[in-house]
Amino acid sequence: MAGTPIANEIRRLRFEHGEMTQEALARVCGVTRQTIIALEAGKYAPSLELAFRIARAFGVGVEVVFRWEDA
């Protein structure tokens, strides 16, 4: 069971962007690799600032990376 109703496409986007590693994305966004792991697993909802940083890293809007999923 996921810990948050916010789903994401981080893993897919990483692979679509030259198979970017979790470490590389973390570095660009100023967080740890463990944060990226937790986000991808749906165990952690990002702050608004981090959501924008991740979206910017991929050159897309926040809504392309994250979506709300009703229970």
Beta strands, then each sheet from edge to edge (+ up, - down):
strand 1: 6-8
strand 2: 66-68
sheet 1: 1+ 2-
end
